[in-house]
Every structure is written in C-alpha cells, then in structure tokens.
C-alpha cells in the first residue's frame, strides 16, 4: 500500500507539472508580454554560481527558488541572508532572506522574502521635466511559502505559493502564483539525480491606483471630472525545467557534481544550463556554470536576438565552517558572480546558518 501511495503521489505531481504549460513553452513570439520578471531572478548565491543548473540536485532552502522539492533535504533549521548587486553600477540591489524548518519525520516548511531596491528616483512631470520636487522608490517584493516532503528514499516533492507585489507611491499590482517540483535520487551511492520543476503558474495581474487617473474638463463646458484609465492585464513568466546530475565521489569526503538543465519558457526563448560543483571535505566549495540561449555571441549566434541579460558564464565559491561537528551545524559564507552583457555582471554575497 505504501508503494502504491508513493507512486500515485509521483504521478499526480508529474501531471501537475506538465499540464499547465502544454503547447505554450518556448514561444519566442511572446517575448516581452509577461510581467513580474523579478520572479525569474534567482536571489541565492550558491545555486547562481552553478548557472542555475542544479534543478535535480539543489539541497536545502535555496530549493524554494530552483526546485521546491530540494527543500525536503533540510535536516533541521536553515537560515540564509543574501545581498545581490544587480547589473553592476546601475544602483539596483536585491535582498533575500529565508528559513526552512523540518517538521515531523519527513516534512519541511520554508519561507523566503526577496525585495528589489531601485534606490531614489527623481520625480518629474510634464511641467517639470528636470525634477526638483522630490524622489520616489519603487518596491518589488516576492514572498514564498513552501512545503516539501520525502515520500521515499528516492522520491522528494514539494509545492510553493508566491505572493507578488510591485508598487510606487500611486500605483501597485499584486498577484499570486504557484510552484511545484519533484526530485528523484538513485544509484548505489545515490549519485544519480533527476529533477523537474514548474514555476510561476498563476492568474494575471493588473496595476491599480491613483496613478491610473487624471482630471479633465468636458469640452464646451466647465465641468471638471476625474477619468480613470484601465490597465491591461499581464501574465506571469511561467516555465518548466527538467534536469539531471551525477556525483563523482572520491576518497576523503571529496566530491564533484556535474549537472545540466533544459528550461522551457512560456514568454521567451528556451535555455540550456550546465554546471559543476567541487566539494572539498564539506569545507570548500567551488562552482562554475554556463547558461545558453539562442543569440549567445560565444557560439557565433546573432547577439542582438537575445531576450535576457542572464546568459553566459557564472562562478561561485563557499567557505563552510563547522560550528558543532556532532550535531552537524555550520556557518557558510557564499559568493557568486553572473556575467551579463550589457551591464557589468551580478555579484551575490550570502551567509547561511544550518542548525
């Protein structure tokens, strides 16, 4: 009965992943038609060093973005804080904080918050195009709540809900979307990994607020009235990612992991990601990756046809310091770099605590 239950759950989750995106993914003609693009920016410093290639082998809290099934590997309590300097010197930063907590024998609850800070922007009007009347700061926030579970020694699955908010002082849009993911582990040393993740599936969003209205006068009369414009609905950037990985285990608790993904996007070109991580005695981690889509200049494609700056190489490193070897607690400092062109790259620095 237990085996039948596990297989039923697996089939159900797999169908949930495939059904919403049938016939939609990879449509380059729809590029630019989706909103809430902050949902596509990975805020975590470990998985970005891989080039986002670790859908099948992500472990712990960072799985809440990459593949929610990976959060099921949390052994106790995990806390992460990451600060990202987006696109070099353009003045945009992203802060992310999250925690994961094991509940019961096989379940894990997790939460994460990521916030984009655009700095202070000068307020301008038609009459005052040079500003001088104050500043404003847009706020983009995503709150993620997730639950994942170990269904067997080989199958892990999870679901997440994301709450999205974009706002300036007189205009805002809010929405909700869902993620789902599965990971499968096999092999004599559990060295073979497969994963599939669906992300950002939800209803459309719309901007509302005083910024959509203006005052006017009815022609040939002296009647003043307020006219409210209607914002068009916009869809969310849904996608599905399928990946695999293999662990090369060496003596002395040293390991090399090679991973690859295929990402099918609903509103832009599909992407392929490759990545590797070298783990030296669970103390030093070195990562590298590459993200490709059609238009990559390294392979001689038409560079101007790219639809995202997040293509090309990435790299990362982590130093993990044991706090209590008996309990398996540690403190980790993580760094990653993502190449972007245009702009001058993305730097992420994070601190992770596992208790």
Secondary structure per residue as TSV (DSSP state, phi and psi in degrees):
chain	resnum	aa	ss	phi	psi
A	1	X	-	360.0	-39.4
A	2	X	H	-63.2	-41.3
A	3	X	H	-64.8	-40.9
A	4	X	H	-63.6	-40.1
A	5	X	H	-63.6	-44.6
A	6	X	H	-63.5	-44.5
A	7	X	H	-64.9	-36.8
A	8	X	H	-65.2	-43.1
A	9	X	H	-61.9	-41.5
A	10	X	H	-63.2	-45.2
A	11	X	H	-64.1	-40.7
A	12	X	H	-62.9	-46.3
A	13	X	H	-65.4	-39.8
A	14	X	H	-63.9	-41.6
A	15	X	H	-65.1	-38.1
A	16	X	H	-61.6	-36.6
A	17	X	H	-70.4	-39.4
A	18	X	H	-83.9	-35.7
A	19	X	H	-62.5	-46.5
A	20	X	T	-65.9	-22.0
A	21	X	T	-108.6	9.7
A	22	X	T	-61.4	129.6
A	23	X	T	75.2	5.8
A	24	X	T	-115.2	-33.2
A	25	X	T	-65.6	149.0
A	26	X	T	73.2	22.7
A	27	X	-	-88.6	96.8
A	28	X	G	-68.8	-17.6
A	29	X	G	-70.7	-15.2
A	30	X	G	-96.8	6.2
A	31	X	T	-57.6	133.1
A	32	X	T	87.8	-3.2
A	33	X	-	-90.5	-12.3
A	34	X	E	-94.7	154.5
A	35	X	E	-110.8	-165.2
A	36	X	-	51.4	45.5
A	37	X	G	-66.5	-12.2
A	38	X	G	-63.6	-19.2
A	39	X	G	-66.9	-16.8
A	40	X	G	-93.9	-4.6
A	41	X	S	-94.8	114.4
A	42	X	-	-72.5	120.1
A	43	X	-	-87.5	-7.2
A	44	X	-	-96.3	143.7
A	45	X	H	-84.9	-21.2
A	46	X	H	-77.0	-55.4
A	47	X	H	-68.8	-25.2
A	48	X	H	-71.2	-26.0
A	49	X	H	-65.5	-25.0
A	50	X	T	-79.7	-9.7
A	51	X	T	75.3	27.8
A	52	X	S	61.4	29.2
A	53	X	-	-89.1	-1.4
A	54	X	-	-101.4	38.1
A	55	X	T	-56.8	-35.8
A	56	X	T	-85.3	-14.2
A	57	X	T	-135.3	11.6
A	58	X	-	-64.4	142.2
A	59	X	-	-130.6	136.6
A	60	X	S	86.1	-159.6
A	61	X	T	-59.1	-33.0
A	62	X	T	-61.9	-17.5
A	63	X	H	-65.5	-16.0
A	64	X	H	-63.9	-22.5
A	65	X	H	-98.0	-48.3
A	66	X	H	-76.3	-52.6
A	67	X	-	-158.7	109.6
A	68	X	G	-60.1	-21.9
A	69	X	G	-62.1	-27.7
A	70	X	G	-66.0	-21.4
A	71	X	G	-67.7	-18.5
A	72	X	G	-65.9	-14.6
A	73	X	G	-84.9	-0.2
A	74	X	-	-62.9	127.2
A	75	X	-	-89.4	-25.1
A	76	X	S	-151.0	-102.5
A	77	X	E	-123.3	136.5
A	78	X	E	-133.8	133.5
A	79	X	E	-126.0	138.9
A	80	X	E	-139.2	138.6
A	81	X	E	-130.4	130.7
A	82	X	E	-134.7	137.8
A	83	X	E	-119.1	130.5
A	84	X	E	-122.4	131.1
A	85	X	E	-97.5	103.6
A	86	X	E	-82.0	135.8
A	87	X	T	57.5	40.4
A	88	X	T	68.7	-126.4
A	89	X	T	-97.0	29.2
A	90	X	S	-82.7	-5.8
A	91	X	S	87.0	18.3
A	92	X	E	-108.6	128.7
A	93	X	E	-124.7	156.0
A	94	X	E	-127.9	128.7
A	95	X	E	-110.8	137.5
A	96	X	E	-136.7	137.3
A	97	X	E	-138.8	144.0
A	98	X	E	-161.2	164.4
A	99	X	E	-145.9	151.9
A	100	X	E	-130.4	142.7
A	101	X	E	-137.7	126.6
A	102	X	E	-72.6	135.6
A	103	X	E	-127.9	127.7
A	104	X	T	71.4	-158.5
A	105	X	T	-84.0	-28.3
A	106	X	T	-135.2	-5.2
A	107	X	E	-99.6	156.1
A	108	X	E	-139.7	127.3
A	109	X	E	-101.9	140.1
A	110	X	E	-145.4	155.5
A	111	X	E	-144.3	145.1
A	112	X	E	-145.9	147.0
A	113	X	E	-129.1	129.0
A	114	X	E	-126.7	138.4
A	115	X	E	-135.6	129.8
A	116	X	E	-95.0	129.1
A	117	X	E	-114.8	116.8
A	118	X	-	-94.3	3.2
A	119	X	-	75.3	-169.5
A	120	X	-	-92.3	127.0
A	121	X	E	-114.4	134.3
A	122	X	E	-65.7	134.3
A	123	X	-	-81.2	128.0
A	124	X	-	-126.7	155.1
A	125	X	-	-134.4	176.1
A	126	X	S	-61.9	-39.5
A	127	X	S	-79.8	-25.5
A	128	X	-	-127.7	71.4
A	129	X	T	-68.3	-16.9
A	130	X	T	-91.8	-0.7
A	131	X	-	82.6	-142.9
A	132	X	-	89.5	8.1
A	133	X	S	-118.7	19.0
A	134	X	-	120.1	-177.4
A	135	X	E	-133.7	166.4
A	136	X	E	-142.5	163.2
A	137	X	-	-134.8	110.6
A	138	X	-	-63.7	148.5
A	139	X	E	-128.8	122.7
A	140	X	E	-115.2	122.5
A	141	X	E	-132.0	138.1
A	142	X	E	-128.5	124.3
A	143	X	E	-111.7	125.8
A	144	X	E	-116.2	133.1
A	145	X	E	-124.3	131.4
A	146	X	E	-142.0	154.1
A	147	X	E	-135.8	132.4
A	148	X	E	-133.8	157.1
A	149	X	E	-146.7	146.5
A	150	X	E	-89.1	107.6
A	151	X	-	-81.5	-27.3
A	152	X	S	-159.0	-175.8
A	153	X	S	-67.8	-11.8
A	154	X	S	-119.2	-21.5
A	155	X	E	-117.3	129.2
A	156	X	E	-131.1	139.1
A	157	X	E	-144.4	160.4
A	158	X	E	-162.5	161.0
A	159	X	E	-131.9	148.2
A	160	X	E	-141.4	148.2
A	161	X	E	-119.9	136.7
A	162	X	E	-119.0	133.5
A	163	X	E	-106.7	125.5
A	164	X	E	-114.4	137.1
A	165	X	E	-141.3	129.1
A	166	X	E	-124.5	130.3
A	167	X	E	-152.2	144.4
A	168	X	E	-123.4	173.3
A	169	X	T	-53.6	-32.6
A	170	X	T	-120.2	18.8
A	171	X	E	-157.7	140.6
A	172	X	E	-155.6	160.0
A	173	X	E	-141.7	138.1
A	174	X	E	-130.8	150.0
A	175	X	E	-160.4	177.2
A	176	X	E	-142.0	146.5
A	177	X	E	-148.6	173.0
A	178	X	E	-131.7	148.4
A	179	X	E	-122.4	153.9
A	180	X	E	-147.5	149.9
A	181	X	E	-156.2	155.6
A	182	X	E	-135.1	141.8
A	183	X	E	-127.7	141.2
A	184	X	E	-127.3	128.7
A	185	X	E	-120.3	132.9
A	186	X	E	-148.0	-179.6
A	187	X	S	104.4	157.5
A	188	X	T	-62.0	-29.8
A	189	X	T	-114.2	20.2
A	190	X	S	52.7	43.8
A	191	X	-	-97.3	-5.1
A	192	X	E	-110.3	129.8
A	193	X	E	-127.8	139.4
A	194	X	E	-130.9	146.2
A	195	X	E	-151.3	150.0
A	196	X	E	-141.7	136.7
A	197	X	E	-139.7	133.0
A	198	X	E	-110.3	137.0
A	199	X	E	-138.7	150.6
A	200	X	E	64.4	42.6
A	201	X	E	-99.7	120.1
A	202	X	-	-174.7	178.8
A	203	X	-	-71.0	168.1
A	204	X	-	-70.9	162.4
A	205	X	B	-117.0	162.3
A	206	X	-	-150.4	142.0
A	207	X	-	-81.0	140.7
A	208	X	B	-140.0	157.3
A	209	X	S	138.0	178.2
A	210	X	G	-64.1	-21.7
A	211	X	G	-66.8	-14.3
A	212	X	G	-92.1	5.2
A	213	X	E	-122.5	159.0
A	214	X	E	-150.8	156.9
A	215	X	E	-94.7	142.3
A	216	X	E	-148.0	173.8
A	217	X	E	-118.5	132.9
A	218	X	-	-67.3	126.9
A	219	X	T	-53.9	141.0
A	220	X	T	66.9	13.4
A	221	X	S	-137.9	176.6
A	222	X	-	-112.2	25.2
A	223	X	-	-86.0	122.1
A	224	X	E	-90.6	141.1
A	225	X	E	-150.1	162.1
A	226	X	E	-105.0	126.8
A	227	X	E	-107.4	126.5
A	228	X	E	-106.6	124.3
A	229	X	-	-88.4	149.5
A	230	X	-	-98.1	129.0
A	231	X	-	-80.8	140.7
A	232	X	-	-72.0	146.7
A	233	X	-	-69.7	149.4
A	234	X	B	-132.5	146.7
A	235	X	E	-86.8	166.7
A	236	X	E	-95.7	152.6
A	237	X	-	-80.3	72.0
A	238	X	-	-68.6	153.0
A	239	X	E	-159.3	166.2
A	240	X	E	-136.5	137.4
A	241	X	E	-126.3	133.1
A	242	X	E	-121.0	132.4
A	243	X	E	-146.3	165.7
A	244	X	E	-144.5	158.8
A	245	X	E	-152.5	157.9
A	246	X	E	-137.9	134.3
A	247	X	E	-96.6	128.5
A	248	X	E	-103.4	107.0
A	249	X	E	-96.9	130.3
A	250	X	E	-118.3	171.5
A	251	X	T	-67.4	156.7
A	252	X	T	76.3	28.6
A	253	X	T	58.6	39.2
A	254	X	E	-113.2	142.8
A	255	X	E	-148.8	146.4
A	256	X	E	-125.2	126.6
A	257	X	E	-115.3	129.5
A	258	X	E	-113.2	133.9
A	259	X	E	-140.6	156.4
A	260	X	E	-150.0	149.2
A	261	X	E	-131.9	155.3
A	262	X	E	-124.4	123.1
A	263	X	E	-112.8	123.4
A	264	X	E	-105.4	113.1
A	265	X	E	-96.4	143.8
A	266	X	S	-78.7	-26.0
A	267	X	S	-125.6	14.3
A	268	X	S	-160.0	-175.6
A	269	X	-	-69.7	152.1
A	270	X	-	-71.5	158.1
A	271	X	E	-132.7	154.3
A	272	X	E	-122.9	132.1
A	273	X	E	-120.8	138.0
A	274	X	E	-122.8	145.9
A	275	X	E	-160.5	158.0
A	276	X	E	-141.0	149.1
A	277	X	E	-134.3	130.0
A	278	X	E	-106.5	124.0
A	279	X	E	-113.5	113.9
A	280	X	E	-103.0	102.7
A	281	X	T	56.4	29.5
A	282	X	T	57.1	26.3
A	283	X	T	-116.5	-49.0
A	284	X	E	-116.7	128.5
A	285	X	E	-122.5	129.8
A	286	X	E	-123.8	131.1
A	287	X	E	-128.7	155.3
A	288	X	E	-153.2	152.3
A	289	X	E	-158.6	172.5
A	290	X	E	-147.8	133.9
A	291	X	E	-116.4	125.2
A	292	X	E	-121.8	140.2
A	293	X	-	-142.5	163.0
A	294	X	T	-59.3	127.8
A	295	X	T	113.7	1.2
A	296	X	-	-68.7	122.0
A	297	X	G	-68.9	-24.4
A	298	X	G	-65.0	-32.5
A	299	X	G	-96.6	14.7
A	300	X	T	78.3	16.0
A	301	X	-	-79.6	176.0
A	302	X	-	-75.3	101.6
A	303	X	G	-60.4	-35.4
A	304	X	G	-70.2	-10.3
A	305	X	G	-89.3	-1.5
A	306	X	-	-64.2	153.3
A	307	X	-	-121.0	6.8
A	308	X	-	-152.3	150.7
A	309	X	S	-81.7	-15.1
A	310	X	-	-85.6	66.3
A	311	X	-	-131.8	160.1
A	312	X	E	104.3	-166.2
A	313	X	E	-78.6	159.8
A	314	X	E	-147.0	160.7
A	315	X	E	-154.1	158.2
A	316	X	E	-161.7	163.3
A	317	X	E	-148.3	147.3
A	318	X	E	-135.6	140.2
A	319	X	E	-115.1	117.8
A	320	X	E	-110.9	120.7
A	321	X	E	-108.9	119.4
A	322	X	E	-67.4	132.7
A	323	X	E	-95.7	-37.0
A	324	X	E	-150.5	104.8
A	325	X	T	-65.4	-32.3
A	326	X	T	-67.8	-40.0
A	327	X	T	-90.0	-9.5
A	328	X	T	73.9	26.0
A	329	X	E	-91.4	148.6
A	330	X	E	-156.0	163.3
A	331	X	E	-119.0	133.3
A	332	X	E	-129.2	139.1
A	333	X	E	-112.0	123.9
A	334	X	E	-119.5	143.4
A	335	X	E	-138.8	143.0
A	336	X	E	-144.3	155.2
A	337	X	E	-131.5	132.4
A	338	X	E	-119.2	127.3
A	339	X	-	-74.2	139.4
A	340	X	-	-137.2	145.9
A	341	X	S	-149.4	107.3
A	342	X	S	-76.3	-170.7
A	343	X	S	75.1	-179.2
A	344	X	S	-118.4	29.4
A	345	X	-	97.5	167.3
A	346	X	E	-123.5	126.3
A	347	X	E	-111.5	133.3
A	348	X	E	-128.8	133.3
A	349	X	E	-127.6	130.2
A	350	X	E	-138.7	159.7
A	351	X	E	-125.0	131.5
A	352	X	E	-124.3	135.8
A	353	X	E	-124.6	126.3
A	354	X	E	-117.1	123.9
A	355	X	-	-117.7	360.0
